[in-house]
């Protein structure tokens, strides 16, 4: 029987960024993270930093190269895109904070073999993240969410991307394409940045893209657009440019009465499955389609779980779809973001959720107090490296910030010290092969 033997929480994954201006002494902590395989011996981690000046004080995009395993020694850490406080995205002389958030990455690792041959597009990785402008009151150092300029998010929301590769020594990265706004091929200029109609500002998925074809020259994910719409995006490797291009956008899915956002994209044996969070609180939306670039059927809304937190759905190496999110209805603290749960999802039974397991409970573990309103969320499953153990990363923070907010007093130094990136091991009952094959076909480091 395919199953998880246990989930073992390991503790802190990244406690502090080493890049100047992004350290704890700067009142900045690591936040959203993601990780993919970069070569047989290297792993690429991308993460966003975060401050406490207001709600969702997302800052910069940082990368790490790690040796041997996702929790191996850090070979290199550096900046991909830095937040600034003097961004003028509207060209009207007004200056705002440029935020970067929830980065994801995809690509074929260096030295990977596909269909018995070295992959032509190996060692090229796409990193993408969302950007938006926020108003900062420089006198009070308060980051306003929407009151100062309610239309600012809709005017400045977008997605940026960069393309990188490992250097020859595999000790650092080389920038192949510097960060720039992400636009679909054929829409390089003008107001319309893609073929989706009606055109609205686009936000970024929380999970990694997945290969869309067998030779991994095409990848796809699902982004969300304003007013509760989602659509699939396809990327294709161009061998002449030696770059990926965003070449297609699927039809926008809108379901009346439901705000669809933060979607995950899963390859199944008989097609494609999409999971999307609803705005506010409600059931997770599930969509099954043979081709998300031709048809996006109406979603199914199972009764469980109910979520008001970020969701992430993945196809695990044992062939089971698993969903990672909180649930306010069963949380012992009535907190939709603590504990973080893992559930098995059965698409053959209307996406029924079973085998609920706790990934991490910050209160039960003694890390945080329930009164601090913990946030254990933004869970990412790392592509399997072979064997019985698979890694996942998640964030831990609290709701409070440096200013009084939502009836909460300013964050304490003790709670701030607990805010970091954490990780866990999923331990399967049986071993499963590496997600990638390499020229040396080695199984252990």
RORO-929248 format. One line per 8 residues: number of its first residue (from 1); their letters; for each residue x negated, y, z of N, C-alpha, C. Coordinates in steps of 0.02 Angstrom, whole numbers. Layout:
N
NUM = a = X:Y:Z:X:Y:Z:X:Y:Z ~ ...;
END
This chain:
445
1 = xxxxxxxx = -42:-60:0:0:0:0:-44:62:0 ~ -30:108:-45:-69:169:-50:-48:216:6 ~ -97:236:46:-78:279:101:-140:312:132 ~ -126:358:176:-177:391:216:-183:355:283 ~ -244:339:301:-255:308:367:-248:360:421 ~ -280:419:411:-274:473:459:-301:537:428 ~ -285:592:459:-314:657:442:-354:680:503 ~ -418:691:492:-463:709:547:-486:781:538;
9 = xxxxxxxx = -467:823:585:-487:893:581:-560:899:601 ~ -598:938:563:-670:942:573:-693:1007:606 ~ -652:1059:603:-672:1122:634:-686:1177:584 ~ -732:1221:601:-746:1280:560:-782:1260:496 ~ -760:1288:440:-792:1277:376:-837:1336:358 ~ -810:1396:360:-850:1457:351:-828:1506:405 ~ -875:1526:448:-859:1571:503:-873:1644:485 ~ -926:1655:447:-945:1723:430:-977:1727:362;
17 = xxxxxxxx = -959:1779:325:-992:1793:261:-1059:1826:275 ~ -1110:1809:235:-1176:1838:245:-1189:1899:201 ~ -1143:1915:156:-1153:1972:110:-1144:2037:149 ~ -1190:2084:142:-1183:2148:177:-1116:2182:161 ~ -1085:2209:214:-1020:2241:206:-962:2194:215 ~ -975:2129:218:-922:2078:223:-930:2036:286 ~ -968:2060:335:-983:2021:394:-936:2038:452 ~ -940:1999:504:-898:2012:563:-915:2080:594;
25 = xxxxxxxx = -976:2101:590:-994:2167:614:-961:2222:574 ~ -936:2206:514:-899:2252:472:-823:2244:483 ~ -804:2203:533:-734:2187:547:-701:2149:489 ~ -740:2103:461:-718:2064:403:-731:1990:418 ~ -683:1948:396:-689:1875:407:-675:1839:341 ~ -698:1776:334:-679:1736:276:-605:1719:278 ~ -573:1718:220:-501:1703:216:-489:1649:164 ~ -448:1663:113:-429:1612:63:-491:1580:31;
33 = xxxxxxxx = -491:1513:25:-549:1478:-4:-526:1425:-53 ~ -571:1408:-99:-560:1352:-145:-628:1321:-160 ~ -627:1260:-188:-690:1225:-200:-681:1175:-257 ~ -731:1171:-301:-732:1121:-354:-802:1091:-359 ~ -808:1036:-394:-872:1005:-407:-908:1045:-461 ~ -972:1062:-449:-1010:1100:-499:-1060:1056:-536 ~ -1085:1003:-504:-1130:955:-535:-1130:893:-490 ~ -1170:843:-508:-1174:783:-467:-1195:800:-396;
41 = xxxxxxxx = -1237:850:-387:-1263:865:-319:-1241:932:-292 ~ -1203:972:-329:-1183:1038:-306:-1107:1047:-307 ~ -1084:1087:-259:-1014:1106:-254:-1009:1182:-255 ~ -958:1207:-289:-946:1279:-294:-887:1298:-251 ~ -898:1343:-205:-845:1369:-162:-835:1443:-179 ~ -772:1462:-186:-754:1532:-195:-705:1551:-140 ~ -715:1609:-110:-668:1629:-58:-662:1705:-56 ~ -605:1727:-27:-593:1798:-19:-606:1817:54;
49 = xxxxxxxx = -631:1877:63:-639:1903:131:-578:1945:149 ~ -573:1960:214:-512:1992:239:-528:2035:299 ~ -494:2093:303:-501:2137:359:-439:2139:402 ~ -435:2188:448:-381:2191:496:-349:2261:497 ~ -357:2300:442:-332:2368:441:-257:2371:433 ~ -226:2316:412:-154:2312:403:-137:2242:378 ~ -74:2232:359:-51:2167:336:-85:2149:270 ~ -109:2088:265:-140:2063:203:-195:2109:178;
57 = xxxxxxxx = -243:2121:222:-300:2165:206:-353:2124:168 ~ -335:2103:108:-380:2062:67:-433:2106:36 ~ -494:2079:33:-551:2120:12:-586:2093:-50 ~ -641:2056:-41:-687:2039:-96:-686:1964:-112 ~ -716:1947:-169:-723:1877:-190:-796:1857:-186 ~ -809:1805:-147:-877:1781:-133:-883:1709:-157 ~ -944:1689:-176:-955:1619:-195:-1010:1588:-153 ~ -1008:1523:-147:-1062:1484:-117:-1080:1425:-162;
65 = xxxxxxxx = -1143:1407:-163:-1166:1344:-192:-1187:1300:-133 ~ -1157:1241:-129:-1173:1195:-74:-1203:1130:-101 ~ -1245:1100:-60:-1281:1040:-79:-1246:978:-55 ~ -1241:928:-98:-1223:859:-82:-1149:847:-67 ~ -1116:893:-33:-1045:884:-16:-1014:952:-3 ~ -947:957:-2:-916:1022:11:-938:1053:77 ~ -955:1013:127:-978:1041:191:-1054:1035:198 ~ -1089:1027:142:-1162:1023:144:-1194:1091:156;
73 = xxxxxxxx = -1259:1092:157:-1295:1154:170:-1283:1205:115 ~ -1280:1269:135:-1269:1323:88:-1335:1340:54 ~ -1337:1330:-12:-1397:1346:-51:-1399:1420:-69 ~ -1341:1448:-84:-1337:1518:-104:-1268:1545:-90 ~ -1265:1607:-67:-1201:1643:-60:-1209:1712:-91 ~ -1158:1733:-129:-1163:1797:-162:-1094:1825:-179 ~ -1094:1885:-206:-1033:1922:-221:-1013:1911:-294 ~ -948:1899:-305:-921:1898:-373:-885:1963:-390;
81 = xxxxxxxx = -845:1988:-344:-810:2051:-357:-795:2085:-289 ~ -819:2146:-282:-815:2180:-217:-757:2228:-213 ~ -722:2227:-157:-669:2275:-144:-699:2344:-135 ~ -662:2395:-159:-683:2464:-150:-623:2504:-124 ~ -637:2561:-94:-585:2604:-66:-569:2664:-110 ~ -603:2670:-168:-594:2729:-211:-573:2709:-281 ~ -531:2658:-287:-508:2635:-352:-453:2681:-378 ~ -457:2699:-441:-407:2742:-473:-376:2704:-531;
89 = xxxxxxxx = -334:2655:-517:-307:2612:-571:-257:2648:-616 ~ -226:2702:-592:-176:2737:-631:-204:2796:-668 ~ -268:2811:-656:-300:2866:-691:-272:2934:-675 ~ -242:2941:-614:-212:3005:-596:-251:3041:-541 ~ -311:3015:-525:-353:3047:-475:-340:3022:-404 ~ -286:2984:-393:-273:2956:-327:-314:2894:-316 ~ -343:2887:-257:-389:2832:-242:-357:2782:-195 ~ -366:2718:-211:-336:2664:-172:-387:2610:-157;
97 = xxxxxxxx = -369:2566:-111:-408:2506:-99:-395:2457:-156 ~ -448:2429:-185:-439:2375:-233:-445:2309:-197 ~ -390:2273:-194:-389:2209:-160:-402:2151:-208 ~ -435:2100:-183:-444:2038:-219:-420:1981:-173 ~ -383:1933:-201:-357:1880:-158:-351:1813:-192 ~ -343:1763:-150:-334:1691:-165:-366:1669:-231 ~ -433:1666:-231:-468:1643:-292:-460:1569:-303 ~ -461:1549:-366:-461:1479:-386:-516:1470:-439;
105 = xxxxxxxx = -535:1408:-450:-587:1394:-500:-571:1329:-536 ~ -595:1323:-598:-589:1260:-634:-646:1255:-684 ~ -658:1194:-708:-710:1181:-757:-739:1111:-750 ~ -775:1090:-800:-807:1025:-801:-876:1030:-770 ~ -892:987:-721:-958:993:-689:-1016:981:-737 ~ -1072:1011:-721:-1134:1000:-758:-1152:926:-755 ~ -1169:897:-814:-1189:828:-817:-1132:778:-820 ~ -1069:802:-823:-1012:757:-823:-1006:721:-891;
113 = xxxxxxxx = -981:660:-888:-968:619:-948:-893:611:-955 ~ -868:624:-1016:-797:614:-1032:-792:569:-1093 ~ -755:514:-1087:-748:464:-1140:-817:437:-1162 ~ -861:429:-1113:-926:399:-1126:-978:445:-1155 ~ -961:509:-1164:-1007:557:-1194:-1015:618:-1149 ~ -1073:651:-1151:-1081:713:-1113:-1030:765:-1136 ~ -998:797:-1089:-947:847:-1105:-980:910:-1133 ~ -955:933:-1191:-983:992:-1223:-970:1055:-1183;
121 = xxxxxxxx = -917:1055:-1143:-900:1115:-1104:-920:1108:-1031 ~ -966:1061:-1017:-990:1054:-948:-1029:1115:-926 ~ -1029:1127:-861:-1066:1182:-830:-1041:1250:-853 ~ -976:1256:-862:-944:1321:-873:-882:1322:-828 ~ -878:1372:-784:-825:1374:-735:-789:1441:-737 ~ -724:1437:-733:-681:1496:-730:-663:1508:-657 ~ -672:1570:-635:-648:1591:-569:-599:1647:-580 ~ -540:1641:-553:-489:1693:-561:-459:1711:-493;
129 = xxxxxxxx = -436:1773:-488:-408:1798:-425:-358:1853:-440 ~ -317:1868:-391:-268:1922:-401:-297:1988:-377 ~ -274:2043:-407:-294:2110:-386:-231:2153:-378 ~ -236:2201:-333:-181:2249:-325:-209:2309:-286 ~ -177:2367:-294:-198:2427:-259:-157:2435:-195 ~ -191:2459:-142:-157:2472:-78:-179:2541:-53 ~ -132:2576:-21:-147:2643:6:-178:2636:75 ~ -235:2669:86:-269:2669:150:-268:2740:178;
137 = xxxxxxxx = -239:2747:238:-241:2811:273:-309:2817:305 ~ -351:2860:279:-420:2863:301:-427:2894:371 ~ -376:2930:394:-379:2959:461:-364:2907:514 ~ -313:2867:503:-294:2816:552:-324:2748:536 ~ -356:2742:477:-383:2678:451:-328:2625:452 ~ -268:2644:430:-211:2599:425:-197:2584:352 ~ -194:2520:335:-180:2500:266:-105:2490:258 ~ -74:2536:223:-1:2534:214:18:2479:165;
145 = xxxxxxxx = 72:2444:180:93:2388:137:135:2413:79 ~ 184:2457:91:226:2479:35:260:2547:46 ~ 262:2572:108:300:2632:121:271:2694:86 ~ 205:2700:86:175:2761:58:186:2766:-17 ~ 187:2710:-51:196:2710:-124:230:2645:-144 ~ 297:2640:-138:333:2577:-150:321:2547:-218 ~ 307:2589:-269:298:2563:-336:227:2542:-352 ~ 181:2550:-304:110:2539:-318:95:2467:-337;
153 = xxxxxxxx = 126:2419:-301:113:2349:-316:133:2330:-387 ~ 193:2352:-408:216:2336:-475:174:2369:-530 ~ 144:2427:-513:104:2462:-563:33:2435:-569 ~ 8:2403:-517:-63:2384:-515:-76:2310:-507 ~ -24:2270:-495:-34:2198:-486:-61:2166:-549 ~ -111:2122:-542:-138:2087:-600:-184:2031:-578 ~ -213:1998:-627:-260:1943:-616:-324:1958:-654 ~ -380:1948:-620:-446:1954:-652:-479:1886:-655;
161 = xxxxxxxx = -529:1881:-700:-567:1819:-703:-638:1832:-723 ~ -680:1784:-706:-750:1784:-726:-768:1713:-745 ~ -819:1706:-789:-843:1639:-808:-916:1634:-790 ~ -934:1578:-757:-1001:1571:-729:-1027:1501:-744 ~ -1092:1491:-731:-1122:1424:-737:-1178:1418:-685 ~ -1197:1357:-671:-1255:1346:-629:-1319:1363:-667 ~ -1368:1390:-633:-1432:1401:-666:-1469:1335:-673 ~ -1527:1336:-705:-1564:1274:-719:-1583:1236:-657;
169 = xxxxxxxx = -1599:1271:-603:-1618:1239:-541:-1557:1219:-499 ~ -1498:1240:-520:-1436:1227:-484:-1437:1258:-414 ~ -1474:1312:-407:-1480:1346:-342:-1440:1411:-339 ~ -1412:1431:-396:-1374:1493:-399:-1330:1490:-461 ~ -1291:1542:-472:-1250:1546:-532:-1277:1598:-580 ~ -1257:1593:-642:-1268:1644:-692:-1200:1668:-717 ~ -1193:1733:-724:-1130:1761:-748:-1128:1757:-824 ~ -1081:1720:-850:-1072:1714:-923:-1023:1768:-947;
177 = xxxxxxxx = -969:1778:-910:-922:1832:-925:-910:1871:-861 ~ -930:1934:-858:-919:1975:-798:-844:1980:-782 ~ -826:1996:-720:-755:2003:-702:-720:2055:-745 ~ -660:2036:-766:-619:2082:-805:-546:2060:-801 ~ -498:2104:-817:-428:2085:-816:-415:2026:-863 ~ -373:1980:-841:-359:1921:-881:-302:1938:-930 ~ -315:1927:-995:-266:1940:-1046:-264:1881:-1094 ~ -205:1865:-1119:-197:1811:-1167:-228:1829:-1234;
185 = xxxxxxxx = -254:1778:-1268:-282:1789:-1335:-229:1818:-1381 ~ -247:1871:-1416:-199:1906:-1459:-167:1966:-1425 ~ -180:1973:-1359:-153:2029:-1321:-210:2065:-1284 ~ -265:2074:-1320:-324:2103:-1289:-316:2177:-1272 ~ -272:2211:-1305:-260:2282:-1293:-186:2295:-1290 ~ -168:2353:-1263:-98:2372:-1259:-67:2355:-1193 ~ -5:2375:-1183:31:2364:-1120:44:2291:-1108 ~ 63:2254:-1160:78:2183:-1152:13:2143:-1146;
193 = xxxxxxxx = 4:2107:-1091:-56:2068:-1081:-46:1994:-1097 ~ 17:1974:-1112:31:1904:-1131:97:1903:-1167 ~ 117:1843:-1189:177:1835:-1230:241:1829:-1189 ~ 235:1824:-1122:295:1815:-1080:341:1876:-1086 ~ 404:1862:-1096:454:1915:-1101:515:1896:-1059 ~ 545:1943:-1020:523:2012:-1014:458:2018:-976 ~ 415:2062:-998:349:2068:-968:353:2102:-900 ~ 324:2070:-849:319:2099:-783:249:2085:-756;
201 = xxxxxxxx = 227:2123:-706:160:2110:-677:153:2038:-654 ~ 93:2012:-660:79:1941:-645:37:1934:-582 ~ 53:1883:-544:13:1865:-485:-17:1796:-495 ~ -59:1776:-450:-104:1720:-459:-81:1658:-421 ~ -89:1600:-452:-77:1537:-417:-124:1528:-358 ~ -105:1485:-311:-148:1472:-253:-191:1409:-262 ~ -178:1369:-314:-213:1305:-321:-251:1302:-387 ~ -299:1256:-391:-341:1250:-449:-301:1228:-511;
209 = xxxxxxxx = -322:1252:-570:-294:1226:-632:-314:1153:-640 ~ -276:1117:-682:-290:1046:-694:-301:1035:-769 ~ -339:984:-788:-349:971:-860:-282:958:-894 ~ -272:988:-953:-210:979:-990:-217:928:-1046 ~ -280:912:-1065:-291:860:-1115:-345:812:-1089 ~ -354:757:-1124:-398:704:-1099:-472:723:-1101 ~ -492:767:-1146:-563:784:-1149:-579:847:-1107 ~ -530:871:-1071:-539:927:-1024:-562:991:-1058;
217 = xxxxxxxx = -547:1000:-1121:-561:1063:-1155:-502:1112:-1147 ~ -446:1086:-1123:-388:1128:-1107:-369:1118:-1034 ~ -353:1172:-1001:-332:1171:-931:-268:1212:-925 ~ -230:1201:-872:-168:1238:-862:-153:1246:-788 ~ -118:1300:-773:-91:1312:-707:-27:1352:-715 ~ 3:1371:-660:67:1408:-662:60:1470:-618 ~ 65:1528:-649:64:1592:-613:134:1617:-601 ~ 141:1666:-557:207:1694:-545:208:1768:-563;
225 = xxxxxxxx = 267:1789:-585:278:1857:-609:330:1890:-563 ~ 331:1956:-564:379:1992:-522:450:1972:-539 ~ 494:1983:-490:565:1967:-495:577:1892:-495 ~ 532:1853:-464:546:1783:-451:541:1737:-510 ~ 495:1749:-556:486:1707:-615:418:1672:-612 ~ 415:1613:-642:352:1577:-649:344:1554:-721 ~ 281:1544:-741:267:1519:-809:200:1484:-810 ~ 193:1435:-854:130:1399:-861:83:1438:-906;
233 = xxxxxxxx = 18:1434:-890:-35:1466:-930:-84:1412:-953 ~ -103:1415:-1016:-150:1366:-1044:-215:1401:-1063 ~ -271:1368:-1046:-337:1393:-1062:-373:1342:-1105 ~ -409:1365:-1156:-444:1319:-1202:-516:1341:-1210 ~ -560:1292:-1210:-631:1306:-1221:-643:1321:-1295 ~ -676:1378:-1308:-694:1397:-1376:-768:1382:-1386 ~ -786:1330:-1424:-857:1311:-1431:-900:1363:-1465 ~ -870:1406:-1507:-909:1459:-1539:-927:1514:-1489;
241 = xxxxxxxx = -879:1532:-1447:-893:1584:-1397:-925:1555:-1335 ~ -919:1489:-1327:-941:1455:-1265:-908:1486:-1204 ~ -843:1499:-1212:-802:1527:-1159:-732:1496:-1162 ~ -697:1499:-1106:-626:1482:-1106:-586:1544:-1125 ~ -530:1531:-1160:-483:1584:-1178:-414:1565:-1152 ~ -377:1614:-1130:-307:1603:-1113:-269:1605:-1179 ~ -244:1547:-1200:-219:1543:-1269:-142:1536:-1273 ~ -109:1521:-1218:-36:1511:-1223:-3:1523:-1155;
249 = xxxxxxxx = 58:1550:-1158:99:1559:-1099:167:1526:-1111 ~ 188:1485:-1064:252:1451:-1072:311:1497:-1058 ~ 371:1471:-1068:431:1512:-1055:437:1528:-981 ~ 460:1588:-966:471:1608:-897:531:1571:-869 ~ 523:1543:-809:578:1510:-775:606:1557:-722 ~ 670:1571:-728:705:1611:-679:767:1573:-658 ~ 777:1565:-593:836:1530:-567:875:1578:-524 ~ 935:1596:-546:975:1646:-512:983:1630:-438;
257 = xxxxxxxx = 972:1680:-397:979:1671:-325:917:1645:-291 ~ 864:1630:-330:803:1603:-302:743:1644:-326 ~ 699:1662:-281:637:1695:-299:582:1643:-300 ~ 556:1627:-358:506:1575:-366:437:1606:-368 ~ 390:1578:-330:325:1609:-323:274:1556:-304 ~ 209:1573:-306:155:1532:-280:161:1459:-300 ~ 159:1446:-365:173:1379:-392:110:1336:-395 ~ 122:1270:-387:70:1219:-397:87:1180:-460;
265 = xxxxxxxx = 36:1152:-493:44:1116:-556:12:1048:-549 ~ 51:995:-562:28:927:-550:39:885:-613 ~ -13:847:-632:-6:801:-688:18:734:-662 ~ 74:711:-688:102:646:-669:97:597:-728 ~ 113:534:-716:107:484:-769:156:498:-826 ~ 213:526:-810:265:535:-861:279:609:-876 ~ 229:652:-866:238:722:-882:205:767:-831 ~ 238:823:-817:209:874:-773:260:893:-720;
273 = xxxxxxxx = 233:907:-660:276:925:-604:251:992:-575 ~ 298:1035:-562:282:1101:-534:318:1108:-467 ~ 283:1132:-417:312:1149:-352:306:1224:-343 ~ 358:1256:-320:357:1329:-310:388:1346:-243 ~ 358:1394:-211:386:1421:-149:441:1470:-166 ~ 493:1472:-124:543:1524:-130:524:1584:-88 ~ 542:1644:-112:531:1703:-72:571:1700:-8 ~ 543:1723:47:577:1717:111:569:1647:139;
281 = xxxxxxxx = 624:1614:155:622:1547:182:674:1504:147 ~ 656:1443:131:703:1398:98:669:1335:74 ~ 706:1291:40:676:1230:14:624:1244:-40 ~ 577:1199:-46:528:1203:-101:563:1185:-166 ~ 549:1222:-219:577:1208:-285:532:1160:-322 ~ 562:1108:-352:523:1058:-391:551:1056:-462 ~ 506:1057:-511:524:1055:-582:486:998:-615 ~ 521:957:-654:489:904:-693:499:921:-767;
289 = xxxxxxxx = 445:919:-806:449:935:-877:399:894:-917 ~ 417:878:-979:370:844:-1023:318:892:-1051 ~ 337:956:-1057:291:1006:-1084:311:1074:-1058 ~ 275:1101:-1009:294:1166:-980:287:1224:-1028 ~ 257:1212:-1087:250:1265:-1137:308:1263:-1188 ~ 353:1215:-1178:413:1212:-1220:477:1214:-1180 ~ 476:1183:-1121:538:1175:-1083:525:1180:-1009 ~ 562:1224:-974:557:1230:-902:628:1220:-873;
297 = xxxxxxxx = 646:1159:-856:713:1145:-830:726:1179:-763 ~ 789:1181:-744:808:1209:-679:777:1167:-624 ~ 758:1198:-569:726:1162:-514:774:1118:-474 ~ 745:1071:-439:778:1032:-387:756:1059:-320 ~ 803:1064:-272:788:1091:-206:804:1040:-152 ~ 756:997:-134:769:948:-81:781:984:-14 ~ 814:948:32:831:978:96:770:987:142 ~ 718:948:129:658:952:171:596:953:127;
305 = xxxxxxxx = 545:994:144:544:1040:201:573:1108:183 ~ 587:1147:234:602:1218:225:539:1256:242 ~ 519:1300:198:454:1333:207:460:1408:198 ~ 427:1445:242:418:1517:233:344:1534:233 ~ 304:1486:210:231:1492:210:205:1472:141 ~ 141:1488:127:112:1464:64:116:1388:59 ~ 127:1364:-2:130:1293:-15:74:1274:-63 ~ 55:1210:-61:6:1183:-109:23:1110:-121;
313 = xxxxxxxx = 32:1091:-184:48:1022:-202:-8:995:-246 ~ -27:932:-234:-81:900:-271:-64:827:-286 ~ -91:802:-341:-93:730:-353:-155:703:-320 ~ -147:660:-271:-204:634:-233:-233:573:-270 ~ -295:553:-252:-328:498:-289:-292:431:-283 ~ -248:423:-234:-209:360:-228:-145:362:-269 ~ -136:415:-310:-78:420:-353:-16:447:-320 ~ -22:475:-260:35:503:-223:31:579:-225;
321 = xxxxxxxx = 88:611:-240:92:684:-237:101:704:-164 ~ 60:752:-141:66:774:-72:73:850:-70 ~ 115:871:-23:131:942:-13:103:964:54 ~ 70:1022:54:40:1050:114:74:1118:128 ~ 108:1123:185:140:1185:204:166:1179:275 ~ 191:1234:303:222:1232:368:297:1221:363 ~ 331:1222:420:404:1213:421:431:1242:486 ~ 465:1300:483:490:1331:545:542:1290:581;
329 = xxxxxxxx = 577:1245:546:630:1206:577:605:1151:623 ~ 543:1128:611:517:1074:653:457:1095:694 ~ 431:1155:682:374:1179:722:395:1183:795 ~ 355:1156:841:372:1163:912:370:1234:936 ~ 342:1280:895:337:1350:914:383:1394:872 ~ 426:1361:833:470:1397:786:430:1443:741 ~ 372:1419:721:325:1458:681:315:1421:616 ~ 334:1451:561:329:1419:496:258:1410:471;
337 = xxxxxxxx = 208:1436:508:139:1429:486:95:1395:539 ~ 125:1362:586:87:1322:634:136:1273:668 ~ 124:1208:660:67:1175:629:70:1177:552 ~ 14:1156:522:10:1143:450:23:1069:440 ~ 72:1052:395:91:983:385:71:958:315 ~ 63:893:310:54:858:246:111:808:238 ~ 143:808:180:197:761:167:186:726:100 ~ 207:663:96:210:627:33:274:648:-3;
345 = xxxxxxxx = 269:656:-69:327:676:-110:341:622:-161 ~ 404:601:-166:424:549:-213:466:579:-269 ~ 437:591:-328:475:621:-383:531:576:-409 ~ 527:511:-395:579:465:-418:641:467:-374 ~ 635:498:-316:691:502:-269:706:576:-254 ~ 714:614:-308:731:685:-303:682:723:-259 ~ 619:704:-264:565:738:-229:573:736:-153 ~ 596:679:-130:604:670:-58:536:672:-24;
353 = xxxxxxxx = 534:703:35:472:710:73:472:659:130 ~ 417:621:135:411:570:187:341:573:217 ~ 330:531:268:264:522:299:233:589:319 ~ 271:628:356:246:693:378:188:683:428 ~ 134:718:416:75:715:459:53:786:475 ~ 24:795:534:-3:860:553:-75:864:529 ~ -90:916:491:-159:930:471:-194:966:528 ~ -162:1018:555:-191:1055:612:-137:1093:649;
361 = xxxxxxxx = -141:1089:715:-97:1125:760:-142:1169:804 ~ -142:1234:790:-190:1277:824:-175:1286:898 ~ -111:1280:917:-92:1288:987:-109:1224:1026 ~ -88:1167:1000:-101:1103:1034:-176:1090:1040 ~ -214:1113:991:-287:1102:993:-321:1147:1044 ~ -285:1199:1067:-314:1246:1114:-350:1304:1081 ~ -347:1308:1015:-383:1362:981:-349:1429:992 ~ -282:1431:986:-244:1493:992:-184:1484:1037;
369 = xxxxxxxx = -156:1539:1060:-95:1539:1100:-35:1549:1054 ~ 21:1518:1070:81:1526:1030:102:1598:1027 ~ 90:1636:1081:109:1707:1084:71:1749:1033 ~ 14:1725:1010:-24:1763:961:2:1754:890 ~ 54:1713:881:85:1697:816:31:1674:767 ~ 5:1613:777:-48:1587:733:-24:1577:661 ~ -71:1581:615:-59:1568:544:-109:1515:522 ~ -86:1454:514:-127:1399:487:-99:1385:418;
377 = xxxxxxxx = -132:1410:366:-101:1409:300:-154:1412:245 ~ -132:1425:183:-176:1429:125:-219:1366:118 ~ -186:1308:122:-221:1244:119:-240:1227:47 ~ -301:1204:36:-325:1183:-30:-357:1114:-25 ~ -335:1069:-68:-364:1002:-72:-421:1004:-122 ~ -480:981:-102:-539:983:-144:-540:921:-189 ~ -558:927:-254:-561:868:-298:-602:812:-266 ~ -577:751:-273:-607:694:-238:-677:679:-263;
385 = xxxxxxxx = -723:669:-216:-792:652:-232:-808:579:-227 ~ -758:536:-221:-768:465:-217:-768:439:-146 ~ -746:376:-138:-745:345:-71:-677:353:-38 ~ -677:349:27:-615:351:66:-599:421:92 ~ -647:467:90:-637:533:121:-629:587:68 ~ -576:626:77:-565:685:35:-561:746:81 ~ -587:802:57:-591:863:97:-531:909:82 ~ -510:945:133:-464:1001:122:-487:1060:165;
393 = xxxxxxxx = -472:1120:140:-490:1182:173:-426:1220:189 ~ -424:1254:246:-367:1298:261:-391:1358:301 ~ -348:1405:306:-362:1467:343:-330:1464:412 ~ -362:1496:460:-331:1509:525:-337:1583:540 ~ -281:1615:556:-281:1685:576:-222:1695:624 ~ -211:1756:645:-152:1773:684:-115:1829:648 ~ -53:1840:670:-11:1889:635:-33:1961:651 ~ -61:1972:710:-78:2040:731:-137:2068:691;
401 = xxxxxxxx = -140:2134:687:-194:2170:653:-220:2224:701 ~ -260:2269:676:-290:2320:719:-241:2372:745 ~ -182:2374:716:-131:2423:735:-69:2386:760 ~ -27:2417:802:36:2385:821:77:2368:759 ~ 106:2308:758:141:2285:697:192:2233:716 ~ 253:2242:691:307:2193:700:317:2174:773 ~ 312:2223:817:322:2211:887:262:2182:923 ~ 207:2172:887:146:2144:915:96:2199:933;
409 = xxxxxxxx = 59:2189:986:5:2234:1004:-54:2221:957 ~ -102:2267:954:-161:2256:911:-196:2190:928 ~ -227:2161:879:-261:2097:887:-316:2102:940 ~ -324:2049:979:-376:2048:1030:-441:2023:999 ~ -496:2039:1032:-561:2016:1008:-565:1940:1011 ~ -532:1909:1061:-532:1836:1067:-497:1804:1008 ~ -438:1831:989:-402:1803:932:-440:1815:867 ~ -470:1874:862:-508:1890:801:-565:1841:792;
417 = xxxxxxxx = -596:1820:847:-652:1773:843:-631:1704:818 ~ -566:1689:823:-541:1623:800:-523:1623:726 ~ -519:1683:696:-499:1688:626:-557:1668:581 ~ -547:1616:541:-601:1590:498:-571:1539:451 ~ -614:1509:410:-595:1453:368:-613:1388:404 ~ -566:1341:404:-574:1277:437:-565:1221:385 ~ -582:1160:404:-574:1105:357:-558:1039:392 ~ -538:990:353:-519:925:379:-537:871:328;
425 = xxxxxxxx = -539:809:351:-547:751:308:-481:714:303 ~ -460:699:242:-408:649:232:-444:582:222 ~ -428:534:264:-460:468:261:-409:418:236 ~ -422:392:176:-377:343:145:-391:273:170 ~ -342:229:163:-352:160:184:-400:124:136 ~ -403:146:73:-445:115:23:-490:168:-10 ~ -547:148:-36:-590:195:-73:-562:207:-143 ~ -575:267:-169:-555:285:-237:-613:317:-273;
433 = xxxxxxxx = -615:310:-339:-673:335:-377:-677:411:-378 ~ -736:435:-392:-749:506:-401:-704:533:-456 ~ -682:595:-448:-641:626:-500:-679:635:-564 ~ -747:635:-561:-788:644:-620:-840:588:-626 ~ -860:572:-687:-916:527:-699:-975:569:-722 ~ -1035:547:-702:-1096:584:-718:-1146:540:-754 ~ -1194:572:-785:-1243:536:-827:-1280:482:-788 ~ -1294:495:-724:-1329:446:-683:-1282:396:-650;
441 = xxxxx = -1216:413:-652:-1165:370:-623:-1183:351:-552 ~ -1209:397:-515:-1227:384:-445:-1166:396:-400 ~ -1160:357:-348:-1102:361:-306:-1117:390:-237 ~ -1181:396:-219:-1197:424:-154:-1256:472:-161 ~ -1257:520:-117:-1311:570:-118:-1367:546:-71;
END
